[in-house]
Amino acid sequence: MSDTAFAELESQVEELPLFQIIVLRQKLDRILERKKSATNVAAGLALLDEFAGSVEREIDYKKEREESRDF
């Protein structure tokens, strides 16, 4: 968001009655929590993908070792 757009938004919020500012703050807090949750889920999924890749590499390595023992 540009400085100009932020200043415009800030001036609009300043004109709101206190009750509306409180409600807006609560809504923004909920949005922030959802975004944090989504970020945490995405990070968790990335870790699971990394772990799964590591397990697959370990399995492939063990298969290759077993195959090389057979010869």
C-alpha positions, 0 to 999 in steps of 0.5 A: 500500500502506498503512503498516499493510500495509507494516509487516505485510509487513515483519515477515513478511519479517523472520521469514523465513530469510536464504535465503528473503529472498535468493530473494524479493529475486531474484524481486522484482528480476525482477518489477521488470525486467519492469515496467521493460521493459513501461514502456519498451515502452509509452513506445516505442509511444507515441512511434511513435504520435506519430510516425505521427500526425505523418507522417499530418498531413504527408501530409494537408498535402501532399495539400491543397497539391497539391489547392489547386495544381490549382485 
